[in-house]
Amino acid sequence: MLVATGRAVRLTWIERSGIELGSKARIWIGGSQYQHRHHSTNSPKTPTIDIDGKCYATDDWTNVPSSILSYLPRKLQLQPSHPVSITRQIIESNFPSPIYTHYNNLHPLVTVAENFDSLGFPNDHPGRSRTDTYYINKHTVLRTHTSAHEAEIFRHNKSDGYTISADVYRRDTVDRSHYPVFHQMEGARTWDRRKVLGGDVAKAVWTDLERLPKHGLSIEDPNPTTHAERNPLQAEHHSAEEVEAIAAHLKRSLEGVVVELFPRAQKAAVAAGHVDANTSEPMKIRWIEAYFPFTSPSWELEVFWQGDWLELLGCGVTKQELLINAGVPDQIGWAFGVGLERVAMLLFSIPDIRLFWSKDPRFLNQFSGKENVNTFVPFSKYPECPKDVSFWLRSSSSSAGGGMRSNAQNFHENDVMEIVRDVGSDLVEDVRLVDDFVHPVSGRKSLCYRINYRSLERTLRHKEINQLHQSVGKQLVEKLGVELR
């Protein structure tokens, strides 16, 4: 329901602890599952992509590289002893069957209608852009959020609640807390006005709230449930009494997630010597008013952890239009969304998001299950190797190119990130813009990016890095039409 509230996790506490980086194996395309080919016919050749035995036609919208498709079989959320899966299991345990149905193996290829239209994304929303989303073709994408499946789940109505845990895909920045593939978990709980006694949803919700476990957390929640400007009630669909009850049920449910997660993290941090058991503070949380496109009123849940307030998840009362569009207009309820890597990095003190994709047993063998959460123990830190790449963007009147492709008006940084990641894979730790200027005479714009190469499993040789860096420059010229400086 909610797009999880970001993937970048605050790493200041990790950096203060002096945790070193660990190992990461290179990703490769398994077998022949993912390959580009052409139909052999007498008609004009139509390029296609084979994915999981199904053939998809490509077109001008196709922008997904084979390196991204190679992640589809990994399914980290289903590997029992993987940190992403352990985090999923802990959160999921707070939403028991049969009230909640858990969906953990939904296929990542969805239609544009499912990913955007069913959720009311306007046609000009930046999320629809090829700079943000991986397109198989004009009509099919790699899901950018778990919410792509929500309309179908609401429509089938197997239970009063559900959770979805899945890999999602977005073109994005290259650094230690962002990755083009990450994992979201969302959940929702609804009540049906036709089924509750006397149609009194508020009373039914309060009754269900009393069945939820109580806790002793210190809670800061100073604001009213709704505010006409900051956090509005959906007055045309919900009564104030209904929303008061739903908000209370939502918050108690998610506070239970904190109770499940952070005592485990605290115990692991004490055992690893990262914090002193005698000076650790009582667990505190706070609710912050927020805005999300699919809920209103909405909140962020923050946890006070090792001296800082950390955003954990986003949530709210489900926008009624989504339920109406899904064909269940009589239902009303709440939803939440959370990034699993964000939580796992906190839970296990994992400092680099690339580690989640490692096949190195020195990483994987450190984790055993949700009953034995332990702090990640670094096993190496290899030297970094920074390299700069500078280039001119085209201008519409430039004699160096003349085209409109990658000129200053339509250039998007994600295109650079995608090329660097496709060439360097997980040998690239981060990419950042270090300089830009406009020539005072020609008006052409120049950009300089610093690419920081660092392996998580071995020391890189200069010859290898130089070859990779040259390949990056070549791809920038071929794909973006820039002029190297």
matplotlib code that plots the C-alpha trace (Angstrom):
import matplotlib.pyplot as plt

x = [0.0, 2.7, 5.8, 8.3, 9.7, 13.0, 15.9, 18.7, 19.3, 21.2, 24.6, 26.1, 25.9, 27.5, 30.3, 30.8, 31.2, 34.1, 32.5, 34.5, 33.1, 32.7, 32.7, 30.5, 30.5, 30.0, 26.5, 26.2, 23.3, 22.3, 21.9, 20.1, 17.0, 17.5, 18.7, 18.0, 17.1, 15.2, 12.3, 13.4, 10.7, 10.4, 8.7, 10.8, 12.8, 11.3, 13.7, 12.5, 13.6, 13.1, 12.3, 11.5, 10.5, 8.2, 8.9, 8.4, 8.6, 10.9, 10.3, 11.6, 10.7, 12.9, 15.8, 16.4, 19.9, 20.7, 22.7, 19.4, 17.5, 20.1, 18.8, 15.3, 16.1, 17.9, 14.7, 16.5, 13.3, 12.8, 16.3, 15.6, 18.9, 19.5, 19.3, 16.6, 14.5, 15.1, 13.9, 10.9, 10.1, 10.4, 8.0, 5.6, 5.3, 3.5, 0.7, -0.6, -2.8, -5.6, -6.3, -3.3, -2.3, 1.4, 2.5, 6.2, 6.7, 4.8, 6.5, 8.3, 7.1, 3.9, 1.9, 2.1, -1.5, -0.8, 2.3, 1.0, -2.6, -4.3, -2.7, -3.7, -0.2, -0.7, 0.6, 3.3, 4.5, 8.3, 8.1, 6.8, 9.9, 12.5, 15.1, 13.4, 11.8, 13.0, 10.8, 10.6, 8.4, 5.9, 3.3, 5.5, 7.9, 9.8, 7.7, 8.9, 7.0, 5.0, 1.8, 1.7, -0.1, -2.5, -5.5, -5.6, -5.1, -7.9, -10.1, -9.6, -10.2, -8.7, -8.5, -9.0, -5.3, -2.2, 1.5, 3.6, 7.4, 9.2, 12.1, 11.5, 13.5, 14.4, 17.2, 18.9, 22.0, 25.1, 26.3, 26.4, 22.7, 21.1, 20.9, 18.8, 17.2, 15.9, 13.1, 9.9, 7.3, 3.8, 0.8, -2.9, -5.8, -9.4, -12.9, -16.1, -19.0, -21.4, -20.0, -19.4, -22.2, -24.7, -22.3, -20.4, -16.8, -15.5, -16.9, -15.5, -12.1, -11.9, -12.9, -10.1, -7.7, -8.3, -7.1, -3.7, -0.7, 0.0, 3.6, 5.6, 7.2, 7.7, 5.6, 5.5, 2.4, 1.4, -0.7, -4.4, -5.3, -6.4, -5.8, -7.7, -4.5, -1.6, -3.2, -6.8, -9.7, -11.2, -14.5, -16.4, -15.7, -14.8, -16.2, -13.9, -14.9, -13.9, -10.5, -9.8, -10.3, -8.4, -5.4, -5.3, -5.3, -2.7, -0.3, -0.6, 0.0, 3.2, 4.4, 4.4, 6.8, 9.2, 8.9, 9.8, 12.7, 14.7, 15.2, 16.8, 19.0, 19.8, 20.8, 23.0, 24.7, 25.5, 26.9, 29.1, 30.3, 28.9, 26.9, 27.2, 24.3, 24.5, 24.1, 21.5, 18.3, 14.7, 13.1, 11.4, 9.3, 7.4, 4.7, 5.3, 2.6, 3.5, 2.2, 1.9, -0.1, -2.0, -3.0, -4.6, -4.1, -0.5, 2.4, 6.0, 7.2, 10.6, 12.6, 15.2, 18.2, 21.8, 21.4, 19.4, 15.9, 15.6, 12.7, 11.4, 8.3, 5.4, 1.7, -1.8, -5.5, -5.9, -7.2, -10.7, -10.3, -7.9, -10.4, -13.1, -11.0, -10.2, -13.9, -14.3, -15.9, -17.4, -14.0, -12.0, -8.6, -5.0, -1.7, 2.1, 5.3, 8.9, 12.2, 13.6, 17.2, 16.8, 15.7, 18.2, 21.1, 20.1, 19.2, 22.5, 24.8, 25.5, 27.3, 27.0, 23.9, 26.0, 26.6, 23.1, 23.8, 27.0, 27.4, 30.5, 30.1, 32.0, 29.0, 26.1, 27.3, 27.1, 23.3, 21.1, 17.5, 15.2, 15.7, 19.5, 20.0, 23.6, 25.7, 27.6, 31.3, 33.4, 36.1, 38.0, 38.3, 40.0, 41.4, 39.3, 40.3, 38.7, 38.6, 37.1, 35.3, 34.5, 32.4, 30.6, 26.9, 25.7, 23.9, 21.3, 23.8, 26.9, 29.2, 30.4, 27.2, 24.2, 21.6, 19.3, 20.2, 21.8, 22.0, 21.7, 17.9, 17.2, 20.2, 19.4, 21.9, 20.4, 21.5, 25.1, 24.5, 23.0, 26.0, 28.5, 26.7, 26.2, 29.9, 31.4, 28.7, 29.4, 33.0, 31.6, 31.0, 29.6, 29.4, 29.0, 29.1, 32.2, 32.2, 30.0, 30.3, 29.0, 31.5, 31.1, 31.5, 29.9, 27.3, 28.1, 27.8, 30.5, 30.1, 32.7, 31.8, 34.0, 33.6, 34.9, 35.9, 36.2, 35.6, 34.1, 36.0, 39.5, 42.1, 41.5, 44.4, 45.0, 45.0, 41.6, 40.2, 41.7, 40.0, 36.6, 37.0, 37.8, 34.7, 32.6, 33.8, 33.2, 29.6, 28.9, 29.9, 28.0, 24.8, 24.5, 26.3, 28.6, 32.1, 34.8, 37.2]
y = [0.0, 2.5, 3.1, 2.3, 5.6, 5.5, 3.1, 5.3, 4.4, 6.7, 5.3, 7.7, 5.2, 2.5, 4.9, 5.9, 2.2, 1.7, -1.3, -2.4, -3.6, -7.2, -9.5, -9.4, -11.8, -10.7, -11.2, -13.3, -14.3, -17.8, -20.3, -19.0, -17.7, -14.1, -13.6, -11.2, -12.9, -12.2, -14.1, -16.0, -15.0, -13.4, -10.4, -7.5, -8.8, -8.0, -8.1, -10.0, -10.8, -14.3, -14.1, -17.2, -19.0, -16.3, -14.1, -10.3, -8.1, -5.1, -1.5, 2.0, 1.9, -1.1, 0.0, -3.0, -4.4, -8.1, -7.3, -6.2, -9.2, -11.5, -10.5, -12.0, -15.6, -14.5, -13.9, -12.9, -12.6, -16.3, -17.5, -18.7, -17.5, -14.4, -11.1, -9.7, -12.9, -12.9, -9.3, -10.2, -13.1, -11.0, -8.3, -10.9, -12.7, -9.7, -10.2, -13.7, -15.9, -16.3, -12.6, -11.9, -13.7, -13.4, -13.0, -13.5, -14.9, -12.6, -12.2, -8.9, -8.3, -6.3, -4.2, -0.4, -0.4, -2.4, -0.4, 3.1, 3.4, 1.3, 3.6, 6.8, 7.9, 10.9, 10.5, 13.0, 11.5, 11.3, 7.7, 6.7, 8.0, 5.7, 7.5, 6.0, 2.8, -0.4, -1.1, -4.4, -2.7, 0.1, -2.0, -4.0, -3.0, -4.4, -3.4, -0.3, -1.0, -3.8, -1.8, -2.9, -6.0, -4.4, -3.9, -7.6, -8.7, -6.4, -7.7, -11.3, -10.5, -13.8, -12.4, -9.2, -8.3, -9.1, -8.5, -8.5, -8.9, -8.6, -7.4, -4.1, -2.3, 1.4, 3.2, 5.2, 6.7, 4.5, 4.5, 2.3, 2.7, 2.6, -0.3, -0.8, -3.9, -3.7, -5.3, -3.7, -5.0, -3.6, -4.6, -3.7, -4.4, -3.7, -4.0, -4.4, -2.2, -4.9, -7.5, -5.8, -5.9, -3.1, -1.6, 0.0, -0.1, 2.0, -0.4, -3.4, -1.9, -1.0, -4.6, -5.9, -3.5, -5.0, -8.4, -6.9, -7.4, -4.5, -3.2, -0.8, 1.4, 5.1, 6.8, 10.4, 11.2, 14.8, 15.6, 15.0, 12.0, 14.4, 18.0, 19.8, 21.1, 18.9, 15.5, 15.6, 13.3, 11.7, 13.3, 12.2, 8.5, 8.2, 9.5, 10.9, 8.0, 5.4, 7.0, 7.4, 3.7, 2.7, 4.9, 3.4, -0.1, 0.8, 2.3, -0.5, -3.1, -1.3, -0.6, -4.4, -4.5, -2.3, -4.6, -7.6, -5.9, -3.7, -5.7, -8.3, -5.5, -4.2, -7.6, -8.2, -4.8, -5.4, -8.9, -7.4, -4.7, -1.9, -0.5, -0.7, -2.7, -0.5, 2.8, 1.7, 3.8, 2.6, 2.0, 5.1, 5.8, 8.7, 9.3, 12.1, 13.6, 12.8, 12.9, 9.8, 9.7, 6.5, 7.3, 10.1, 10.8, 9.5, 9.1, 8.1, 5.9, 6.8, 4.9, 6.3, 4.1, 4.6, 8.3, 9.3, 9.2, 6.9, 6.8, 3.2, 3.1, 5.0, 4.3, 5.7, 5.3, 3.8, 6.3, 5.1, 5.7, 2.8, 0.4, 1.7, 1.2, -2.3, -3.1, -3.2, 0.2, -1.0, -1.8, 0.7, 0.3, 1.1, 0.3, 0.5, 0.2, -0.5, -1.1, -4.4, -3.5, -0.3, -2.3, -5.2, -2.7, -1.5, -4.9, -6.6, -3.6, -4.2, -1.1, -1.5, -2.5, -4.4, -7.0, -8.3, -9.7, -11.5, -15.2, -15.3, -17.8, -15.5, -13.2, -15.7, -18.1, -15.4, -15.6, -18.4, -17.3, -14.8, -16.4, -15.7, -12.2, -11.2, -8.3, -8.6, -9.2, -7.6, -9.8, -7.4, -3.9, -3.4, -0.1, 2.3, 3.5, 6.8, 7.8, 10.9, 11.1, 14.5, 15.2, 17.9, 17.7, 18.5, 21.7, 22.0, 24.0, 22.1, 21.2, 18.3, 16.5, 18.6, 16.1, 16.7, 13.5, 14.2, 17.9, 20.1, 20.1, 16.4, 15.0, 12.8, 11.7, 8.2, 7.5, 8.0, 5.9, 3.1, 3.0, 2.9, 0.2, -1.9, -1.7, -1.9, -3.9, -4.3, -3.1, 0.4, 1.7, 5.1, 7.7, 11.5, 14.7, 16.7, 19.5, 21.2, 24.5, 26.2, 27.5, 31.3, 31.5, 28.4, 27.9, 24.2, 22.4, 20.2, 17.6, 15.7, 12.5, 10.7, 6.9, 5.2, 1.6, -0.8, -4.5, -6.2, -9.4, -8.6, -5.9, -4.4, -4.0, -0.7, -2.4, -3.9, -0.6, 1.4, -1.0, -0.7, 3.1, 3.3, 1.1, 3.5, 6.5, 4.6, 3.7, 7.3, 8.4, 5.7, 5.8, 9.4, 11.1, 13.1, 14.4, 13.2, 15.9]
z = [0.0, 0.9, -1.0, 1.8, 3.2, 1.5, 1.4, 2.7, 6.3, 8.6, 8.9, 11.5, 14.3, 12.1, 11.2, 14.8, 15.7, 13.3, 11.6, 8.5, 5.2, 4.5, 1.4, -1.7, -4.6, -8.1, -9.6, -12.8, -15.0, -13.9, -16.8, -19.8, -18.1, -19.2, -22.8, -25.6, -28.9, -32.2, -33.7, -36.8, -39.3, -42.7, -41.2, -39.7, -36.7, -33.4, -30.4, -27.4, -23.9, -22.4, -18.6, -16.7, -19.9, -21.1, -24.1, -23.9, -26.9, -26.6, -27.9, -27.5, -23.8, -23.0, -20.7, -18.4, -18.7, -18.3, -15.1, -13.4, -14.7, -13.1, -9.7, -10.2, -9.2, -5.9, -3.8, -0.7, 1.2, 0.9, 2.0, 5.6, 7.2, 5.1, 7.1, 4.7, 5.3, 9.0, 9.2, 7.2, 9.5, 12.6, 11.3, 9.8, 13.2, 14.5, 11.9, 12.5, 10.4, 9.7, 10.1, 7.8, 4.6, 3.7, 0.1, -0.3, -3.8, -6.2, -9.6, -10.0, -13.6, -13.5, -16.0, -16.1, -15.1, -12.0, -11.0, -11.7, -13.0, -10.2, -7.6, -9.3, -10.5, -12.8, -16.4, -15.8, -12.5, -12.4, -11.2, -14.7, -16.3, -17.9, -15.8, -12.7, -13.7, -15.5, -18.5, -20.2, -22.8, -22.9, -21.1, -18.6, -15.9, -13.0, -10.0, -8.3, -5.1, -3.5, -3.9, -7.6, -6.2, -3.7, -6.0, -6.9, -3.2, -2.0, -4.8, -3.9, -0.3, 1.2, 4.7, 6.7, 6.4, 4.4, 4.1, 1.0, 1.0, -2.3, -4.3, -6.0, -8.7, -9.3, -11.1, -8.4, -6.8, -6.3, -2.7, 0.5, 1.3, -2.2, -4.6, -7.8, -6.2, -2.7, -0.6, 0.7, 3.0, 3.2, 5.2, 5.4, 7.6, 6.7, 8.1, 6.0, 6.9, 5.6, 7.9, 11.3, 13.8, 13.1, 10.5, 13.5, 12.2, 15.1, 17.7, 15.8, 15.6, 19.3, 20.1, 17.9, 19.5, 22.9, 21.5, 20.6, 23.0, 25.2, 25.8, 28.0, 25.4, 26.0, 23.4, 22.1, 20.2, 20.9, 17.8, 17.3, 15.0, 12.3, 11.4, 8.7, 7.0, 8.2, 8.4, 7.0, 7.6, 4.5, 5.5, 2.4, 3.3, 7.0, 10.3, 12.9, 15.2, 12.7, 12.1, 15.8, 16.2, 13.1, 14.0, 17.5, 16.0, 13.5, 16.0, 18.5, 15.7, 14.6, 18.1, 18.4, 15.5, 17.5, 20.5, 18.3, 16.5, 18.7, 21.9, 19.6, 18.1, 21.6, 22.8, 19.8, 20.1, 23.8, 23.1, 20.4, 22.7, 20.6, 23.5, 27.3, 28.8, 32.0, 30.0, 27.4, 27.5, 27.7, 24.3, 23.1, 20.0, 18.5, 16.0, 13.5, 11.2, 7.5, 4.0, 1.7, -1.5, -0.6, 3.0, 5.1, 7.9, 7.8, 10.2, 10.3, 13.2, 14.6, 17.2, 19.5, 18.8, 20.0, 20.7, 17.6, 16.3, 13.3, 10.9, 10.8, 8.5, 7.1, 7.6, 7.6, 7.0, 3.5, 0.8, 0.1, -3.6, -3.7, -2.2, -4.4, -7.5, -6.3, -6.2, -2.4, -1.6, 1.8, 3.3, 5.4, 7.1, 7.5, 5.7, 6.3, 4.3, 5.3, 3.6, 4.8, 4.1, 6.1, 9.1, 8.6, 8.5, 11.9, 13.3, 12.2, 12.0, 8.3, 7.0, 3.2, 1.3, -1.3, 1.4, 1.2, -2.2, -1.2, -1.8, 0.4, 3.2, 5.5, 5.3, 5.0, 7.7, 10.3, 10.4, 11.5, 12.2, 13.9, 17.3, 17.2, 15.9, 16.0, 15.0, 11.7, 12.2, 9.5, 8.0, 5.9, 4.5, 1.2, -0.1, -2.1, -5.6, -6.6, -10.3, -11.9, -15.2, -16.7, -19.8, -21.7, -22.2, -25.7, -26.4, -29.1, -31.3, -30.4, -33.3, -31.1, -31.2, -32.3, -31.0, -28.1, -26.3, -22.9, -23.4, -20.3, -20.6, -20.7, -18.9, -15.9, -13.3, -13.0, -16.5, -15.4, -12.3, -14.4, -16.8, -13.9, -12.1, -15.2, -16.0, -12.5, -10.7, -7.0, -7.4, -7.2, -3.7, -4.6, -7.3, -6.6, -8.5, -7.5, -10.0, -12.6, -14.5, -17.6, -20.2, -20.3, -24.1, -25.5, -22.8, -22.7, -19.3, -17.9, -15.2, -13.2, -11.3, -8.8, -8.9, -5.8, -6.7, -3.7, -3.6, -0.6, -1.2, -2.5, -3.3, -6.7, -9.1, -10.9, -14.3, -13.6, -12.4, -15.3, -17.7, -16.0, -15.9, -19.6, -20.3, -18.2, -20.3, -23.5, -22.5, -21.4, -24.9, -26.8, -24.7, -23.6, -26.5, -24.1, -25.0, -22.5, -21.3]

ax = plt.figure().add_subplot(projection="3d")
ax.plot(x, y, z, "-o")
ax.set_aspect("equal")
plt.show()
